[in-house]
Amino acid sequence: MAKHTNSTVDLSMVVSRDPEVHSGDLVFAGTRVPVDNLVDYLKGGYTIEQFVDAFPTVQRWQVEAFLDLSPDAIEHLRSHGPRSH
């Protein structure tokens, strides 16, 4: 289980980028689910709960942590990605 609290979350437990996983797209850590899927769901009027139900490998806290990131942080991650292990 990922280490997280209400105030801090280890970014590597939220999202990751690896050229071997989904062509290097930014995905939810430990899954092959691109974060863009979440964005598409939310733009389409779906709820977080519907997204998590559709992608059970993604944890709700990962979605919430991702959404809590500032837009600048999200853009940086999409451009450069966190370092994978």
Residue pairs with C-beta under 8 A, 6 or more apart in sequence:
2 9
2 10
2 13
2 29
2 59
2 61
2 62
3 10
3 13
4 10
4 13
4 61
4 65
9 61
9 65
9 68
11 82
12 29
12 82
12 83
12 85
13 29
13 30
13 62
14 28
14 29
14 62
14 65
14 66
14 69
15 26
15 27
15 28
15 29
15 35
15 62
15 66
15 77
15 82
16 26
16 27
16 28
16 29
16 30
16 81
16 82
16 84
17 24
17 25
17 26
17 27
17 77
17 81
17 82
17 84
18 24
18 84
21 27
21 32
22 32
22 34
24 81
25 34
25 35
25 36
26 34
26 35
26 36
26 77
26 78
26 81
27 33
27 34
27 35
28 35
28 38
28 55
28 57
28 58
28 59
28 62
28 63
28 66
29 62
30 57
31 55
31 57
31 58
32 57
33 55
33 57
33 58
35 66
37 51
37 55
38 51
38 58
38 63
38 66
41 50
41 51
41 54
42 48
42 51
48 60
48 63
48 64
49 60
51 58
51 63
52 58
52 59
52 60
52 63
66 74
69 77
